[in-house]
């Protein structure tokens, strides 16, 4: 039995569909604080709350593998949630804990969330629970946020200078996670999963302009200005700060690590950002 924490989220839903290509639905258990929201596709659903340890223990009964998809809570809250799952997995004797980390899980990163991922990875390694760490790159789908408004105004804002990163498609990540959970040989491994091409934000703007046929300029701003703009849009303070920190990390070259295990896991070249953008702009 495979248990998915975070099954109601976008990545969780994609992983569920990918897993159904490998195992029957009765071998999947999907966990959420609101199980009625789950698109279970015949899989078992269960209530689980990171703040209620007894619910985690119940969710793990009869389970051999657990996928922990990290959330987007403030770092202190998120780390506490992860520690609760790790402890429950240890008590339950889980055979494989798969954790969706970040491509640079570093306690010194300019990106807040990368630091919490690094702390979680350290806790998993110390726990003694058999694990697989999957360090996901930045989602390609993030480039779609505000795309329509950007094309209407003819400009995209950029707080990451000329720094580059390799955006990765969520469907590719879901497929890779499904393989990690269903194929042998992945316990004890750490994988970095990125897209096939490096882009700066200016490069992404140029690609969007080329596909759409509309003029689109890149307006450079500071990470501090980005944080204030996000706060004005109504984002929580912790999230606005994290996104601005992510821009600093890109500008500092933190994501230029050439290591990429995604092609080997997929057995093919990962999907391109261009494909995603063409699909989005064709509607």
Backbone as CSV, one residue per row, in Angstrom:
resi,resn,N_x,N_y,N_z,CA_x,CA_y,CA_z,C_x,C_y,C_z
1,UNK,0.840,-1.190,0.000,0.000,0.000,0.000,0.881,1.248,0.000
2,UNK,0.550,2.200,-0.856,1.267,3.469,-0.959,0.365,4.581,-0.432
3,UNK,0.885,5.375,0.483,0.150,6.492,1.071,0.713,7.801,0.545
4,UNK,-0.167,8.721,0.148,0.260,10.034,-0.339,-0.259,11.114,0.597
5,UNK,0.670,11.836,1.234,0.308,13.039,1.984,0.401,14.228,1.032
6,UNK,-0.625,15.075,1.052,-0.673,16.181,0.103,-1.377,15.777,-1.171
7,UNK,-2.224,14.754,-1.081,-2.875,14.201,-2.277,-3.893,15.145,-2.891
8,UNK,-4.401,16.122,-2.127,-5.407,17.034,-2.660,-4.798,18.181,-3.460
9,UNK,-3.478,18.350,-3.369,-2.820,19.419,-4.101,-2.616,19.071,-5.567
10,UNK,-2.151,20.044,-6.314,-1.979,19.858,-7.759,-0.991,18.741,-8.064
11,UNK,0.191,18.782,-7.431,1.169,17.726,-7.677,0.657,16.387,-7.174
12,UNK,-0.022,16.383,-6.020,-0.561,15.137,-5.482,-1.547,14.473,-6.415
13,UNK,-2.395,15.263,-7.051,-3.363,14.715,-8.008,-2.655,14.124,-9.228
14,UNK,-1.617,14.814,-9.676,-0.875,14.310,-10.833,-0.132,13.014,-10.491
15,UNK,0.442,12.956,-9.287,1.127,11.731,-8.869,0.136,10.578,-8.774
16,UNK,-1.055,10.836,-8.236,-2.078,9.794,-8.141,-2.385,9.217,-9.517
17,UNK,-2.593,10.072,-10.496,-2.888,9.599,-11.848,-1.708,8.830,-12.438
18,UNK,-0.490,9.285,-12.158,0.686,8.577,-12.657,0.832,7.208,-11.997
19,UNK,0.545,7.131,-10.700,0.646,5.856,-9.989,-0.366,4.842,-10.498
20,UNK,-1.524,5.326,-10.916,-2.552,4.420,-11.416,-2.140,3.748,-12.729
21,UNK,-1.066,4.236,-13.345,-0.510,3.564,-14.519,0.390,2.408,-14.125
22,UNK,0.708,2.320,-12.822,1.642,1.295,-12.343,1.000,0.291,-11.380
23,UNK,0.031,0.752,-10.583,-0.570,-0.118,-9.562,-2.087,0.057,-9.583
24,UNK,-2.830,-0.950,-9.152,-4.292,-0.803,-9.085,-4.691,0.183,-8.000
25,UNK,-5.863,0.764,-8.149,-6.330,1.802,-7.225,-6.403,1.313,-5.790
26,UNK,-6.663,0.013,-5.586,-6.803,-0.478,-4.216,-5.460,-0.584,-3.490
27,UNK,-4.367,-0.223,-4.171,-3.060,-0.191,-3.515,-2.627,1.239,-3.176
28,UNK,-3.565,2.195,-3.369,-3.270,3.596,-3.071,-4.166,4.093,-1.946
29,UNK,-3.561,4.880,-1.058,-4.322,5.548,0.001,-3.967,7.031,-0.054
30,UNK,-4.985,7.872,-0.180,-4.782,9.309,-0.332,-5.197,10.016,0.951
31,UNK,-4.306,10.857,1.472,-4.546,11.507,2.763,-4.732,13.007,2.605
32,UNK,-5.689,13.534,3.383,-5.956,14.974,3.377,-6.722,15.335,4.635
33,UNK,-6.624,16.617,5.022,-7.475,17.103,6.117,-8.921,17.193,5.665
34,UNK,-9.120,17.246,4.351,-10.467,17.268,3.777,-10.574,16.168,2.715
35,UNK,-10.686,14.927,3.153,-10.685,13.810,2.197,-11.819,13.878,1.184
36,UNK,-12.871,14.616,1.495,-13.977,14.739,0.545,-13.553,15.524,-0.700
37,UNK,-12.464,16.258,-0.609,-11.976,17.022,-1.755,-11.118,16.187,-2.695
38,UNK,-10.799,14.990,-2.309,-9.886,14.173,-3.089,-10.566,13.563,-4.306
39,UNK,-9.881,13.658,-5.424,-10.313,12.966,-6.636,-9.638,11.599,-6.592
40,UNK,-10.275,10.656,-5.935,-9.579,9.425,-5.560,-9.452,8.405,-6.681
41,UNK,-10.256,8.501,-7.716,-10.165,7.567,-8.851,-10.206,6.111,-8.395
42,UNK,-10.982,5.861,-7.367,-11.112,4.495,-6.867,-10.151,4.156,-5.749
43,UNK,-9.199,5.031,-5.461,-8.259,4.793,-4.371,-8.932,5.065,-3.025
44,UNK,-8.375,4.505,-1.974,-8.877,4.737,-0.624,-8.527,6.148,-0.190
45,UNK,-9.416,6.800,0.512,-9.136,8.127,1.053,-9.207,8.084,2.565
46,UNK,-8.406,8.940,3.214,-8.334,8.915,4.667,-8.070,10.326,5.186
47,UNK,-8.605,10.619,6.341,-8.347,11.896,7.004,-6.967,11.853,7.658
48,UNK,-6.204,12.917,7.468,-4.911,13.032,8.146,-4.594,14.502,8.336
49,UNK,-4.128,14.835,9.528,-3.774,16.211,9.866,-2.392,16.184,10.504
50,UNK,-1.455,16.949,9.962,-0.099,16.962,10.501,-0.075,17.370,11.970
51,UNK,-1.079,18.127,12.382,-1.138,18.562,13.770,-1.795,17.564,14.702
52,UNK,-2.240,16.428,14.167,-2.895,15.386,14.963,-2.147,14.069,14.753
53,UNK,-1.126,13.792,15.576,-0.286,12.600,15.380,-1.067,11.301,15.288
54,UNK,-2.189,11.207,16.015,-2.954,9.961,15.955,-3.525,9.728,14.571
55,UNK,-3.852,10.811,13.844,-4.383,10.651,12.496,-3.297,10.171,11.544
56,UNK,-2.056,10.583,11.780,-0.948,10.125,10.951,-0.704,8.636,11.166
57,UNK,-0.764,8.206,12.428,-0.575,6.790,12.732,-1.665,5.944,12.086
58,UNK,-2.890,6.425,12.146,-4.007,5.700,11.535,-3.834,5.624,10.023
59,UNK,-3.425,6.716,9.423,-3.252,6.742,7.965,-2.179,5.775,7.511
60,UNK,-1.183,5.528,8.350,-0.064,4.676,7.955,-0.275,3.194,8.250
61,UNK,-1.381,2.845,8.869,-1.633,1.429,9.163,-1.728,0.621,7.873
62,UNK,-0.937,-0.439,7.796,-0.964,-1.303,6.626,-0.253,-0.738,5.416
63,UNK,0.513,0.331,5.616,1.202,1.005,4.511,2.673,0.600,4.507
64,UNK,3.241,0.428,3.320,4.666,0.125,3.212,5.471,1.320,2.702
65,UNK,4.827,2.180,1.889,5.528,3.325,1.305,4.716,4.595,1.514
66,UNK,5.436,5.688,1.770,4.781,6.979,2.013,5.422,8.046,1.128
67,UNK,4.585,8.822,0.469,5.046,10.008,-0.251,4.632,11.236,0.540
68,UNK,5.615,12.007,0.974,5.357,13.262,1.684,5.621,14.412,0.724
69,UNK,4.542,15.035,0.246,4.656,16.209,-0.615,4.661,17.435,0.284
70,UNK,5.752,18.175,0.241,5.891,19.318,1.137,4.860,20.394,0.817
71,UNK,4.469,21.129,1.859,3.468,22.177,1.694,4.112,23.541,1.555
72,UNK,3.300,24.586,1.739,3.818,25.950,1.600,3.528,26.795,2.827
73,UNK,3.542,26.145,3.988,3.354,26.870,5.242,4.648,27.598,5.612
74,UNK,4.592,28.514,6.570,5.834,29.141,7.043,6.830,28.075,7.494
75,UNK,8.117,28.394,7.414,9.154,27.392,7.653,9.017,26.653,8.975
76,UNK,8.740,27.388,10.068,8.665,26.721,11.364,7.491,25.755,11.417
77,UNK,6.362,26.161,10.847,5.185,25.290,10.816,5.438,24.094,9.917
78,UNK,6.000,24.345,8.760,6.250,23.275,7.796,7.205,22.227,8.364
79,UNK,8.280,22.690,8.994,9.243,21.747,9.553,8.603,20.899,10.644
80,UNK,7.771,21.527,11.478,7.068,20.759,12.504,6.166,19.689,11.905
81,UNK,5.492,20.042,10.804,4.636,19.073,10.123,5.446,17.900,9.591
82,UNK,6.565,18.219,8.975,7.413,17.166,8.412,7.967,16.252,9.495
83,UNK,8.383,16.841,10.610,8.914,16.035,11.713,7.855,15.076,12.252
84,UNK,6.605,15.535,12.286,5.523,14.668,12.759,5.347,13.462,11.835
85,UNK,5.442,13.689,10.530,5.307,12.578,9.566,6.493,11.630,9.690
86,UNK,7.688,12.183,9.832,8.876,11.340,9.961,8.777,10.441,11.191
87,UNK,8.345,11.012,12.312,8.206,10.219,13.540,7.148,9.136,13.374
88,UNK,6.031,9.480,12.747,4.977,8.489,12.519,5.460,7.382,11.593
89,UNK,6.251,7.745,10.582,6.792,6.745,9.654,7.754,5.802,10.363
90,UNK,8.548,6.355,11.256,9.478,5.516,12.026,8.720,4.558,12.932
91,UNK,7.696,5.065,13.597,6.904,4.213,14.499,6.161,3.125,13.740
92,UNK,5.751,3.438,12.513,4.977,2.485,11.710,5.859,1.491,10.965
93,UNK,7.185,1.681,10.995,8.082,0.777,10.283,7.965,0.887,8.776
94,UNK,7.756,2.094,8.292,7.607,2.318,6.848,8.878,1.882,6.111
95,UNK,8.688,1.235,4.977,9.815,0.686,4.211,10.460,1.706,3.277
96,UNK,9.709,2.748,2.922,10.266,3.799,2.055,9.484,5.084,2.257
97,UNK,10.191,6.126,2.688,9.612,7.459,2.805,10.190,8.307,1.679
98,UNK,9.330,8.717,0.753,9.761,9.558,-0.369,9.361,10.997,-0.052
99,UNK,10.332,11.887,-0.098,10.086,13.278,0.256,10.374,14.189,-0.922
100,UNK,9.411,15.062,-1.250,9.625,16.033,-2.321,10.347,17.242,-1.754
101,UNK,11.648,17.247,-1.941,12.503,18.317,-1.469,12.674,19.351,-2.586
102,UNK,13.725,20.150,-2.477,13.984,21.191,-3.474,15.373,21.000,-4.048
103,UNK,15.579,21.433,-5.284,16.800,21.124,-6.010,18.057,21.582,-5.296
104,UNK,17.970,22.628,-4.500,19.102,23.048,-3.695,18.620,23.175,-2.252
105,UNK,18.541,22.036,-1.582,18.084,22.023,-0.188,19.258,22.408,0.694
106,UNK,19.428,23.694,0.882,20.630,24.230,1.496,20.264,25.182,2.625
107,UNK,20.839,24.970,3.786,20.537,25.826,4.935,21.033,27.250,4.741
108,UNK,21.905,27.476,3.758,22.442,28.808,3.501,21.783,29.493,2.312
109,UNK,20.757,28.885,1.727,20.126,29.448,0.531,19.439,30.774,0.825
110,UNK,19.367,31.607,-0.203,18.599,32.850,-0.098,17.102,32.582,-0.118
111,UNK,16.713,31.374,-0.523,15.313,30.977,-0.629,14.883,30.313,0.671
112,UNK,13.927,30.933,1.372,13.481,30.429,2.669,13.115,28.946,2.623
113,UNK,12.332,28.574,1.633,11.829,27.202,1.581,12.958,26.192,1.384
114,UNK,14.021,26.577,0.669,15.155,25.666,0.487,15.792,25.325,1.829
115,UNK,15.779,26.280,2.742,16.367,26.035,4.062,15.534,25.028,4.852
116,UNK,14.207,25.138,4.770,13.368,24.170,5.491,13.478,22.789,4.863
117,UNK,13.653,22.735,3.538,13.871,21.439,2.887,15.173,20.804,3.375
118,UNK,16.216,21.623,3.512,17.478,21.104,4.002,17.360,20.539,5.404
119,UNK,16.616,21.235,6.256,16.417,20.757,7.626,15.610,19.469,7.646
120,UNK,14.603,19.384,6.779,13.797,18.166,6.707,14.632,16.984,6.228
121,UNK,15.458,17.216,5.210,16.325,16.145,4.716,17.230,15.627,5.838
122,UNK,17.797,16.534,6.612,18.678,16.127,7.709,17.915,15.285,8.723
123,UNK,16.674,15.683,9.028,15.863,14.926,9.987,15.534,13.534,9.462
124,UNK,15.259,13.434,8.175,14.951,12.128,7.584,16.168,11.214,7.667
125,UNK,17.322,11.743,7.321,18.540,10.922,7.363,18.841,10.445,8.778
126,UNK,18.608,11.303,9.767,18.890,10.943,11.158,17.867,9.973,11.737
127,UNK,16.678,9.920,11.144,15.590,9.118,11.706,15.807,7.613,11.577
128,UNK,16.580,7.212,10.577,16.750,5.791,10.325,15.672,5.201,9.434
129,UNK,14.673,5.994,9.045,13.623,5.517,8.140,14.208,5.400,6.733
130,UNK,14.010,4.269,6.045,14.487,4.156,4.654,13.838,5.251,3.806
131,UNK,14.643,5.923,2.997,14.133,7.120,2.329,14.569,7.196,0.880
132,UNK,13.877,8.047,0.132,14.324,8.552,-1.166,14.030,10.043,-1.166
133,UNK,15.041,10.838,-1.421,14.878,12.288,-1.463,14.807,12.721,-2.914
134,UNK,13.726,13.402,-3.266,13.511,13.859,-4.634,13.529,15.384,-4.627
135,UNK,14.607,15.938,-5.154,14.805,17.389,-5.126,14.254,18.010,-6.407
136,UNK,13.027,18.481,-6.316,12.355,19.057,-7.485,12.889,20.444,-7.817
137,UNK,12.969,20.722,-9.113,13.313,22.062,-9.567,12.105,22.971,-9.511
138,UNK,12.289,24.207,-9.950,11.191,25.173,-9.972,10.165,24.756,-11.022
139,UNK,8.899,24.801,-10.635,7.832,24.361,-11.532,7.734,25.269,-12.759
140,UNK,7.673,24.650,-13.921,7.464,25.412,-15.151,6.124,26.134,-15.121
141,UNK,5.146,25.540,-14.452,3.804,26.114,-14.404,3.763,27.478,-13.723
142,UNK,4.797,27.811,-12.951,4.840,29.121,-12.309,4.930,30.249,-13.341
143,UNK,5.443,29.941,-14.531,5.534,30.970,-15.565,4.168,31.364,-16.108
144,UNK,3.143,30.563,-15.820,1.801,30.864,-16.318,1.066,31.859,-15.427
145,UNK,1.577,32.066,-14.217,0.920,32.987,-13.288,0.999,34.418,-13.824
146,UNK,-0.139,35.039,-13.981,-0.183,36.417,-14.457,0.171,36.577,-15.920
147,UNK,0.190,35.470,-16.666,0.611,35.524,-18.068,-0.333,36.384,-18.912
148,UNK,-1.634,36.196,-18.711,-2.600,36.953,-19.508,-2.470,38.452,-19.258
149,UNK,-2.319,38.837,-17.997,-2.182,40.257,-17.660,-0.879,40.818,-18.223
150,UNK,0.184,40.000,-18.181,1.464,40.456,-18.714,1.369,40.744,-20.205
151,UNK,0.682,39.877,-20.930,0.535,40.090,-22.366,-0.333,41.307,-22.666
152,UNK,-1.338,41.539,-21.808,-2.182,42.716,-21.998,-1.395,44.003,-21.779
153,UNK,-0.513,44.002,-20.780,0.270,45.194,-20.467,1.544,45.291,-21.298
154,UNK,1.970,44.141,-21.852,3.182,44.126,-22.662,4.457,44.127,-21.852
155,UNK,4.378,43.685,-20.574,5.575,43.662,-19.749,5.490,42.603,-18.656
156,UNK,6.642,42.022,-18.328,6.790,41.075,-17.217,7.846,41.630,-16.268
157,UNK,7.604,41.485,-14.990,8.547,41.975,-13.998,9.535,40.871,-13.624
158,UNK,10.762,41.261,-13.380,11.836,40.320,-13.097,12.694,40.839,-11.956
159,UNK,12.791,40.028,-10.902,13.614,40.411,-9.750,14.829,39.497,-9.602
160,UNK,15.129,38.716,-10.639,16.225,37.746,-10.540,17.391,38.069,-11.466
161,UNK,17.456,39.307,-11.950,18.571,39.717,-12.785,18.707,38.838,-14.019
162,UNK,19.942,38.474,-14.327,20.197,37.608,-15.477,20.389,36.155,-15.065
163,UNK,20.061,35.855,-13.808,20.199,34.483,-13.320,19.310,33.520,-14.084
164,UNK,19.744,32.253,-14.152,19.020,31.256,-14.934,18.637,30.057,-14.075
165,UNK,17.601,29.375,-14.500,17.134,28.157,-13.844,16.499,27.264,-14.903
166,UNK,16.240,25.997,-14.546,15.715,25.026,-15.503,14.315,24.599,-15.080
167,UNK,13.271,25.293,-15.541,11.896,24.969,-15.132,11.508,23.554,-15.552
168,UNK,10.778,22.871,-14.661,10.422,21.469,-14.884,8.907,21.302,-14.840
169,UNK,8.373,20.467,-15.718,6.935,20.246,-15.798,6.461,19.359,-14.641
170,UNK,5.347,19.714,-14.047,4.804,18.922,-12.937,4.451,17.504,-13.370
171,UNK,3.962,17.334,-14.592,3.626,15.982,-15.052,4.866,15.100,-15.123
172,UNK,5.998,15.661,-15.486,7.241,14.891,-15.505,7.660,14.511,-14.088
173,UNK,7.518,15.448,-13.162,7.837,15.147,-11.763,6.928,14.044,-11.237
174,UNK,5.643,14.117,-11.567,4.687,13.107,-11.107,5.054,11.734,-11.653
175,UNK,5.423,11.681,-12.918,5.813,10.407,-13.524,7.054,9.833,-12.846
176,UNK,8.030,10.703,-12.569,9.250,10.254,-11.901,8.955,9.760,-10.487
177,UNK,8.114,10.473,-9.760,7.755,10.055,-8.404,7.039,8.712,-8.412
178,UNK,6.174,8.497,-9.395,5.473,7.217,-9.501,6.464,6.074,-9.702
179,UNK,7.486,6.313,-10.494,8.488,5.273,-10.721,9.318,5.016,-9.469
180,UNK,9.676,6.088,-8.770,10.445,5.949,-7.534,9.670,5.126,-6.500
181,UNK,8.347,5.273,-6.503,7.508,4.572,-5.529,7.161,3.138,-5.930
182,UNK,7.331,2.791,-7.179,6.880,1.471,-7.640,7.993,0.590,-8.200
183,UNK,9.145,1.161,-8.483,10.246,0.372,-9.022,11.299,0.126,-7.940
184,UNK,12.051,-0.977,-8.022,13.099,-1.247,-7.029,14.337,-0.391,-7.267
185,UNK,15.167,-0.299,-6.241,16.470,0.327,-6.390,16.561,1.795,-6.032
186,UNK,15.499,2.369,-5.484,15.516,3.816,-5.222,15.718,4.173,-3.746
187,UNK,15.635,3.205,-2.857,15.818,3.500,-1.429,17.265,3.926,-1.176
188,UNK,17.402,5.008,-0.416,18.716,5.535,-0.091,19.267,6.507,-1.115
189,UNK,18.512,6.758,-2.182,18.976,7.630,-3.246,18.467,9.061,-3.063
190,UNK,19.229,10.007,-3.599,18.825,11.410,-3.660,18.870,11.837,-5.118
191,UNK,17.723,12.300,-5.636,17.619,12.659,-7.043,17.333,14.157,-7.183
192,UNK,18.003,14.787,-8.138,17.704,16.167,-8.502,16.972,16.149,-9.837
193,UNK,15.797,16.772,-9.875,14.951,16.718,-11.066,14.717,18.130,-11.596
194,UNK,15.266,18.408,-12.769,15.118,19.709,-13.396,14.621,19.547,-14.831
195,UNK,14.253,20.686,-15.416,13.886,20.684,-16.813,15.119,20.601,-17.700
196,UNK,14.927,20.497,-19.028,16.050,20.278,-19.944,16.775,21.544,-20.392
197,UNK,16.235,22.740,-20.057,16.823,23.973,-20.565,16.902,25.031,-19.479
198,UNK,17.991,25.794,-19.501,18.158,26.915,-18.583,17.585,28.180,-19.208
199,UNK,16.863,28.952,-18.393,16.261,30.201,-18.851,16.513,31.304,-17.834
200,UNK,16.724,32.504,-18.326,16.578,33.697,-17.502,15.144,34.167,-17.664
201,UNK,14.700,35.077,-16.813,13.349,35.608,-16.968,13.215,36.378,-18.283
202,UNK,14.277,37.044,-18.714,14.239,37.741,-20.002,14.091,36.734,-21.138
203,UNK,14.755,35.597,-21.003,14.628,34.551,-22.012,13.222,33.990,-22.080
204,UNK,12.574,33.864,-20.912,11.191,33.388,-20.885,10.271,34.404,-21.537
205,UNK,10.504,35.682,-21.259,9.697,36.734,-21.894,9.836,36.688,-23.408
206,UNK,11.059,36.483,-23.883,11.289,36.405,-25.327,10.573,35.208,-25.932
207,UNK,10.573,34.087,-25.214,9.886,32.887,-25.697,8.382,33.124,-25.765
208,UNK,7.825,33.747,-24.733,6.392,34.050,-24.715,6.040,34.983,-25.871
209,UNK,6.864,35.983,-26.090,6.618,36.936,-27.180,6.645,36.230,-28.528
210,UNK,7.593,35.323,-28.693,7.718,34.603,-29.958,6.495,33.725,-30.212
211,UNK,6.023,33.041,-29.176,4.879,32.132,-29.324,3.586,32.920,-29.545
212,UNK,3.415,33.997,-28.773,2.158,34.756,-28.815,2.096,35.739,-29.970
213,UNK,3.266,36.134,-30.472,3.300,37.160,-31.502,3.049,38.549,-30.966
214,UNK,3.145,38.715,-29.648,2.915,40.012,-29.021,4.202,40.528,-28.386
215,UNK,4.373,41.811,-28.415,5.552,42.413,-27.789,5.474,42.240,-26.278
216,UNK,6.613,41.886,-25.682,6.640,41.672,-24.234,8.031,42.026,-23.725
217,UNK,8.121,43.096,-22.967,9.414,43.498,-22.437,9.567,43.061,-20.988
218,UNK,10.796,42.926,-20.572,11.101,42.536,-19.198,11.479,43.773,-18.402
219,UNK,10.784,43.998,-17.298,11.048,45.150,-16.435,11.779,44.665,-15.188
220,UNK,13.021,45.069,-15.018,13.822,44.630,-13.879,13.478,45.441,-12.634
221,UNK,13.239,44.716,-11.548,12.989,45.332,-10.248,13.837,44.602,-9.214
222,UNK,13.895,45.122,-8.012,14.655,44.473,-6.939,13.788,43.416,-6.248
223,UNK,14.419,42.445,-5.600,13.637,41.488,-4.808,12.801,42.177,-3.729
224,UNK,13.327,43.264,-3.181,12.573,43.998,-2.159,11.296,44.585,-2.751
225,UNK,11.409,45.132,-3.968,10.226,45.673,-4.639,9.246,44.564,-4.986
226,UNK,9.776,43.421,-5.371,8.900,42.276,-5.655,8.122,41.869,-4.400
227,UNK,8.808,41.801,-3.279,8.147,41.413,-2.034,7.027,42.390,-1.682
228,UNK,7.273,43.671,-1.833,6.244,44.663,-1.516,5.058,44.554,-2.472
229,UNK,5.342,44.296,-3.747,4.263,44.146,-4.729,3.412,42.921,-4.416
230,UNK,4.048,41.838,-3.996,3.309,40.618,-3.664,2.458,40.817,-2.413
231,UNK,2.992,41.557,-1.451,2.209,41.873,-0.254,0.992,42.711,-0.623
232,UNK,1.182,43.654,-1.543,0.068,44.506,-1.979,-1.000,43.699,-2.696
233,UNK,-0.593,42.595,-3.302,-1.542,41.707,-3.983,-2.307,40.824,-3.005
234,UNK,-1.882,40.821,-1.733,-2.585,40.041,-0.729,-1.920,38.742,-0.333
235,UNK,-0.709,38.479,-0.836,-0.024,37.251,-0.445,0.397,37.322,1.021
236,UNK,0.400,36.192,1.731,0.896,36.180,3.109,2.350,36.634,3.159
237,UNK,2.733,37.228,4.268,4.076,37.783,4.389,5.145,36.725,4.176
238,UNK,4.954,35.520,4.742,5.974,34.481,4.618,6.157,34.059,3.162
239,UNK,5.073,34.036,2.399,5.152,33.602,1.008,5.780,34.692,0.129
240,UNK,5.394,35.950,0.369,5.995,37.057,-0.380,7.495,37.111,-0.131
241,UNK,7.898,36.917,1.118,9.322,36.925,1.463,10.051,35.764,0.790
242,UNK,9.404,34.592,0.791,10.033,33.417,0.180,10.218,33.597,-1.322
243,UNK,9.203,34.144,-1.999,9.304,34.322,-3.449,10.378,35.346,-3.805
244,UNK,10.480,36.385,-3.011,11.552,37.360,-3.232,12.913,36.718,-2.994
245,UNK,13.000,35.882,-1.983,14.243,35.155,-1.718,14.597,34.205,-2.850
246,UNK,13.577,33.613,-3.457,13.810,32.744,-4.602,14.430,33.535,-5.756
247,UNK,13.943,34.751,-5.965,14.522,35.597,-7.003,15.992,35.898,-6.707
248,UNK,16.303,36.153,-5.436,17.704,36.386,-5.060,18.552,35.149,-5.355
249,UNK,17.985,33.977,-5.050,18.732,32.731,-5.272,19.012,32.525,-6.760
250,UNK,18.030,32.822,-7.604,18.235,32.705,-9.051,19.330,33.675,-9.490
251,UNK,19.225,34.915,-9.041,20.212,35.937,-9.416,21.613,35.550,-8.963
252,UNK,21.711,34.882,-7.818,23.015,34.476,-7.277,23.564,33.216,-7.935
253,UNK,22.800,32.616,-8.849,23.272,31.425,-9.543,23.122,30.136,-8.763
254,UNK,22.232,30.130,-7.772,22.074,28.928,-6.945,21.530,27.733,-7.720
255,UNK,20.821,27.978,-8.810,20.133,26.889,-9.504,20.835,26.460,-10.791
256,UNK,22.103,26.775,-10.907,22.850,26.410,-12.108,23.478,25.026,-12.014
257,UNK,23.156,24.290,-10.971,23.660,22.928,-10.807,23.263,22.096,-12.023
258,UNK,24.253,21.559,-12.725,23.978,20.817,-13.956,23.456,19.411,-13.700
259,UNK,23.541,18.937,-12.462,23.086,17.583,-12.150,21.582,17.459,-12.403
260,UNK,21.192,16.425,-13.112,19.770,16.218,-13.407,19.510,14.734,-13.617
261,UNK,18.764,14.121,-12.707,18.457,12.698,-12.796,17.135,12.419,-13.503
262,UNK,16.426,13.471,-13.902,15.093,13.274,-14.473,15.110,12.484,-15.779
263,UNK,15.999,12.765,-16.735,15.975,11.978,-17.971,16.141,10.474,-17.726
264,UNK,17.024,10.107,-16.799,17.243,8.684,-16.523,16.015,8.048,-15.891
265,UNK,15.363,8.764,-14.986,14.169,8.220,-14.337,13.026,8.068,-15.339
266,UNK,12.883,9.031,-16.227,11.793,8.997,-17.202,12.095,8.064,-18.367
267,UNK,13.381,7.887,-18.655,13.758,7.124,-19.833,13.552,7.915,-21.116
268,UNK,13.538,9.242,-20.988,13.324,10.130,-22.137,13.743,11.541,-21.752
269,UNK,13.751,12.422,-22.734,14.030,13.833,-22.459,12.823,14.476,-21.792
270,UNK,13.002,15.201,-20.710,11.866,15.878,-20.065,11.207,16.887,-20.994
271,UNK,9.940,17.190,-20.714,9.200,18.148,-21.524,9.768,19.553,-21.414
272,UNK,9.547,20.335,-22.461,10.088,21.686,-22.527,9.077,22.730,-22.064
273,UNK,9.593,23.830,-21.559,8.758,24.973,-21.191,7.979,25.470,-22.402
274,UNK,8.598,25.447,-23.573,7.929,25.918,-24.784,6.626,25.173,-25.036
275,UNK,6.628,23.876,-24.794,5.417,23.076,-25.012,4.292,23.528,-24.092
276,UNK,4.640,23.758,-22.832,3.646,24.219,-21.864,3.084,25.578,-22.271
277,UNK,3.951,26.483,-22.659,3.515,27.829,-23.029,2.644,27.794,-24.292
278,UNK,3.009,26.959,-25.263,2.188,26.869,-26.486,0.795,26.345,-26.165
279,UNK,0.722,25.375,-25.261,-0.595,24.851,-24.867,-1.405,25.931,-24.172
280,UNK,-0.769,26.692,-23.270,-1.482,27.728,-22.520,-1.946,28.853,-23.430
281,UNK,-1.111,29.227,-24.390,-1.425,30.366,-25.252,-2.323,30.007,-26.433
282,UNK,-2.582,28.717,-26.603,-3.450,28.304,-27.704,-4.924,28.369,-27.331
283,UNK,-5.219,28.581,-26.042,-6.603,28.605,-25.578,-7.202,30.015,-25.692
